[in-house]
Amino acid sequence: MRSTVLFNDDQRAQNNDSSLIPLNQQFQGQMYEEQDQYLQDRSKAMEQVESTIVELGDMFVQLAGMVKAQEETIMRIDSNVEESEMNIESAHTELLKYFRSVTSNRWLMVKVFATMIIFFIVFVVFFA
C-alpha cells in the first residue's frame, strides 16, 4: 500500500508539473491580450486627442479669418469716432460763439428799448 501511495504522489506531482506549463502559457496569453487591449485603448485615445487638436486648429483658423474680416469694419468705426469727436468740438465752439452773440444782442435790444422809451416819454411830454 505504501508503494501505491508513493506512486500516486509521483503521478500527482508529474500531473501538477504538466498542468503548470499550460497554466503559465495561458497566463502569458492572457497577459498578452491585456497588453494588446491596453495598447489599442491608448492608440484610440491618442487618435481622439489628435482629432481634437486638429478641430481646435481649424477653429483658430476660422477665428483668425473672422478677425481679419472685421479689421476693415473696426478701422472704419475708429475713423468715425475720431470724426465725431472733431465735430463735437467744433459744435461746442460754435455754440460758445452763438452764446456770446446772443448775449451782446440782448444788450443791444435793451439799449434800443431804452432809447425808444426815452423818445416816447419826450414825445408824450413835449408834444401832448
C-alpha positions as semicolon CSV with decimal commas, in nm:
position;residue;x (nm);y (nm);z (nm)
1;M;0,000;0,000;0,000
2;R;0,286;0,225;0,069
3;S;0,424;0,189;-0,275
4;T;0,091;0,271;-0,424
5;V;0,070;0,589;-0,222
6;L;0,420;0,689;-0,333
7;F;0,337;0,601;-0,687
8;N;0,021;0,808;-0,671
9;D;0,216;1,102;-0,524
10;D;0,468;1,084;-0,806
11;Q;0,192;1,078;-1,062
12;R;0,022;1,374;-0,899
13;A;0,346;1,569;-0,895
14;Q;0,401;1,496;-1,262
15;N;0,043;1,593;-1,339
16;N;0,088;1,915;-1,145
17;D;0,409;1,997;-1,335
18;S;0,245;1,925;-1,667
19;S;-0,058;2,131;-1,570
20;L;0,169;2,419;-1,465
21;I;0,310;2,456;-1,813
22;P;-0,024;2,510;-1,983
23;L;-0,127;2,735;-1,693
24;N;0,182;2,951;-1,747
25;Q;0,116;2,962;-2,119
26;Q;-0,246;3,051;-2,054
27;F;-0,138;3,325;-1,811
28;Q;0,109;3,463;-2,065
29;G;-0,158;3,457;-2,335
30;Q;-0,396;3,644;-2,108
31;M;-0,123;3,899;-2,025
32;Y;-0,055;3,941;-2,398
33;E;-0,426;4,002;-2,464
34;E;-0,447;4,255;-2,179
35;Q;-0,138;4,439;-2,304
36;D;-0,274;4,435;-2,658
37;Q;-0,608;4,574;-2,536
38;Y;-0,425;4,840;-2,333
39;L;-0,220;4,943;-2,636
40;Q;-0,532;4,959;-2,853
41;D;-0,707;5,176;-2,594
42;R;-0,407;5,408;-2,581
43;S;-0,397;5,423;-2,959
44;K;-0,767;5,520;-2,970
45;A;-0,711;5,782;-2,701
46;M;-0,418;5,929;-2,895
47;E;-0,629;5,938;-3,213
48;Q;-0,903;6,121;-3,022
49;V;-0,650;6,370;-2,885
50;E;-0,509;6,420;-3,234
51;S;-0,854;6,477;-3,386
52;T;-0,940;6,720;-3,106
53;I;-0,620;6,915;-3,171
54;V;-0,698;6,925;-3,544
55;E;-1,051;7,053;-3,471
56;L;-0,908;7,315;-3,236
57;G;-0,662;7,423;-3,504
58;D;-0,948;7,459;-3,752
59;M;-1,139;7,670;-3,501
60;F;-0,840;7,902;-3,457
61;V;-0,806;7,935;-3,836
62;Q;-1,175;8,029;-3,859
63;L;-1,135;8,276;-3,571
64;A;-0,835;8,436;-3,743
65;G;-1,042;8,468;-4,061
66;M;-1,329;8,634;-3,874
67;V;-1,091;8,877;-3,702
68;K;-0,932;8,963;-4,038
69;A;-1,276;9,018;-4,190
70;Q;-1,370;9,257;-3,908
71;E;-1,047;9,458;-3,936
72;E;-1,184;9,696;-4,202
73;T;-1,505;9,750;-4,006
74;I;-1,312;9,827;-3,689
75;M;-1,090;10,075;-3,874
76;R;-1,398;10,245;-4,018
77;I;-1,559;10,265;-3,673
78;D;-1,237;10,413;-3,532
79;S;-1,224;10,682;-3,802
80;N;-1,595;10,760;-3,748
81;V;-1,536;10,803;-3,375
82;E;-1,245;11,041;-3,439
83;E;-1,453;11,239;-3,691
84;S;-1,742;11,258;-3,442
85;E;-1,506;11,385;-3,174
86;M;-1,386;11,665;-3,405
87;N;-1,746;11,752;-3,497
88;I;-1,845;11,771;-3,131
89;E;-1,553;12,003;-3,055
90;S;-1,642;12,233;-3,346
91;A;-2,010;12,230;-3,241
92;H;-1,907;12,331;-2,890
93;T;-1,704;12,620;-3,030
94;E;-1,996;12,735;-3,247
95;L;-2,234;12,718;-2,951
96;L;-1,999;12,938;-2,748
97;K;-1,986;13,191;-3,035
98;Y;-2,366;13,190;-3,059
99;F;-2,400;13,238;-2,683
100;R;-2,168;13,542;-2,697
101;S;-2,364;13,675;-2,994
102;V;-2,696;13,633;-2,816
103;T;-2,559;13,795;-2,502
104;S;-2,434;14,101;-2,694
105;N;-2,763;14,117;-2,887
106;R;-2,955;14,128;-2,560
107;W;-2,763;14,436;-2,453
108;L;-2,833;14,589;-2,794
109;M;-3,204;14,514;-2,752
110;V;-3,202;14,668;-2,404
111;K;-3,032;14,983;-2,541
112;V;-3,279;15,011;-2,832
113;F;-3,576;14,960;-2,598
114;A;-3,441;15,218;-2,351
115;T;-3,392;15,468;-2,636
116;M;-3,747;15,410;-2,760
117;I;-3,888;15,464;-2,410
118;I;-3,692;15,788;-2,379
119;F;-3,824;15,909;-2,716
120;F;-4,178;15,805;-2,617
121;I;-4,155;15,997;-2,290
122;V;-4,010;16,303;-2,467
123;F;-4,283;16,282;-2,733
124;V;-4,561;16,250;-2,476
125;V;-4,427;16,528;-2,253
126;F;-4,341;16,785;-2,521
127;F;-4,597;16,706;-2,794
128;A;-4,900;16,601;-2,598
